[in-house]
């Protein structure tokens, strides 16, 4: 049985075609923001799942809760809650 998990913080910075940049733990969203500070790109912060999907913070919170990665409900997952 495959269980979806959150595996890294990620930033989606272009919709078409999508470009996703991710960093493994213990990276934080601020690390990604710093890397793109002068790019002029509009970043959407989220997470990558174990199946390689980009999800926003709300979707990530539900996945992390169901996977047992966090033990509380939240409307918006932050990277510090995972590692």
N, C-alpha and C positions, 0 to 999 in steps of 0.2 A: 504494500500500500504506500503510495507516494503522499507525503505530507508537505504541503507548501509552507515555506519558511521565508523570513526576511534574511537576506545574506549580505547586503551591503547598502551603504547610503548611496544615493544617486542624484544626478541632476539631468533633467531633460532640457536641452537648450535650443532645439530647433524642432519644429513639428513635422515639416515635410522637406526632405526625408528626415525622419527622427534621428537625432544624435544623442546618445545617452553616455554619460561619463560616470563611472562609479569608482569607489574606493572601498577596500575591505576594512573590517574592524581593525583598529579602534578609530577609524576616520569619523569625522563629524561633518555635518552639512556646512559648517563654517570653513572647513578645509577646502571644500569644493568652491564655495563662494570666493575665497581668496585666490584660488587658481584661475578663476574667470573674472576677477575684479575689473580688469581693463579691457575685456573682450567686447563690451557693448551689447552682449547677448542678454535676452530676457530668460532667466533661469526659472524652471519649475523644479522645486525640490521634492524628492520622494525617496523611494527605496527600490532595490531590485529584489525580486523573489528568487527562490531556488529554481524556478522554471524559466528564469530570464526575463520576466515581465517587469516593466516599470509600473509602480503603483504610487499614488499620492499618499500623503501622511494619514489620511482617514482610512483608506483601504489597507494600508500597512498596519494600522492599529488593530483592525479586525483579524488580519492574518496572524499577527504576532500573538494575539490573545488565544486564538484557536490552536496555534502550534505550541502553546505553553512557553513562549519566549518572554511574555510579560504576564503578571498575575492580577491585573486590574484593568478595568475598562477605561478608555480614554478616547476623546474625539480626534486627536491628532498625535501620532507617534513621533517622538523625537529620538534621535540616535542615542542619546545618553541613557535611555531606558533599556537599550539592548546590550551595551557593553560598557 
